[in-house]
Amino acid sequence: MRRTTIYLDAELDMQLRAESRRRNRPVAEIIREILRERFNAERNSHSRSPHAGSFSSGTSDTASRVDDVLAETGFGTSS
């Protein structure tokens, strides 16, 4: 493990120490856990939506023919 130094404002330091006491764990462990959670959340937010591919248009070329499909449905035209 590598050692590093961070600077915290008074409020953040107070919250971190309170959390450390509440969990009865070292401040460094709390910081590592929070950083891991944050980085994992960021990585997962860039992943594919769980709903992607859930709906089928019945054809496989809709994306490549988007303008034609919109024209066929009358999208964007006033009646």
C-alpha positions as CSV (number, residue, x, y, z in Angstrom):
1,M,0.0,0.0,0.0
2,R,1.2,3.5,-0.8
3,R,1.1,6.4,1.7
4,T,-0.3,9.8,0.6
5,T,-1.3,13.1,2.2
6,I,-4.6,14.9,1.7
7,Y,-5.8,18.2,3.0
8,L,-9.3,18.4,4.5
9,D,-11.4,21.4,5.5
10,A,-12.6,21.4,9.1
11,E,-16.1,20.1,8.4
12,L,-14.9,17.2,6.3
13,D,-12.3,16.3,8.9
14,M,-15.0,16.3,11.6
15,Q,-17.3,14.1,9.5
16,L,-14.6,11.7,8.7
17,R,-13.4,11.3,12.3
18,A,-17.0,10.9,13.4
19,E,-17.6,8.1,10.8
20,S,-14.3,6.5,12.0
21,R,-15.5,6.4,15.6
22,R,-19.0,5.2,14.6
23,R,-17.6,2.3,12.7
24,N,-14.7,1.7,15.1
25,R,-12.3,1.7,12.1
26,P,-9.2,3.8,11.2
27,V,-9.7,7.0,9.2
28,A,-7.5,5.7,6.4
29,E,-9.7,2.6,6.0
30,I,-12.8,4.8,5.8
31,I,-11.1,7.0,3.1
32,R,-10.1,3.9,1.0
33,E,-13.6,2.5,1.2
34,I,-15.2,5.8,0.2
35,L,-12.8,6.2,-2.8
36,R,-13.4,2.6,-3.9
37,E,-17.2,3.1,-3.8
38,R,-16.9,6.4,-5.8
39,F,-14.6,4.9,-8.5
40,N,-16.8,1.8,-8.8
41,A,-19.9,3.9,-9.1
42,E,-18.3,6.0,-11.9
43,R,-17.1,2.9,-13.7
44,N,-20.6,1.4,-13.5
45,S,-22.3,4.6,-14.7
46,H,-20.5,4.3,-18.0
47,S,-21.7,0.8,-18.6
48,R,-24.6,-0.2,-20.8
49,S,-28.1,0.6,-19.6
50,P,-29.9,-2.4,-18.2
51,H,-32.8,-1.6,-20.6
52,A,-30.6,-1.5,-23.7
53,G,-31.9,-4.0,-26.2
54,S,-35.2,-4.5,-24.2
55,F,-37.4,-3.2,-27.0
56,S,-37.4,-4.5,-30.6
57,S,-38.5,-2.6,-33.6
58,G,-38.8,-5.8,-35.5
59,T,-36.0,-4.8,-37.9
60,S,-32.2,-4.8,-37.4
61,D,-31.3,-1.8,-39.5
62,T,-33.4,1.0,-37.9
63,A,-30.3,2.9,-36.7
64,S,-28.8,3.0,-40.1
65,R,-32.0,4.2,-41.7
66,V,-33.2,6.6,-39.0
67,D,-34.2,9.4,-41.5
68,D,-36.2,6.9,-43.6
69,V,-37.9,5.5,-40.5
70,L,-38.8,8.9,-39.2
71,A,-40.2,9.9,-42.6
72,E,-42.3,6.7,-42.8
73,T,-43.9,7.4,-39.4
74,G,-44.5,11.1,-40.2
75,F,-42.3,12.3,-37.4
76,G,-41.7,16.0,-37.6
77,T,-44.5,16.8,-40.0
78,S,-47.5,18.7,-39.0
79,S,-50.9,17.3,-40.1
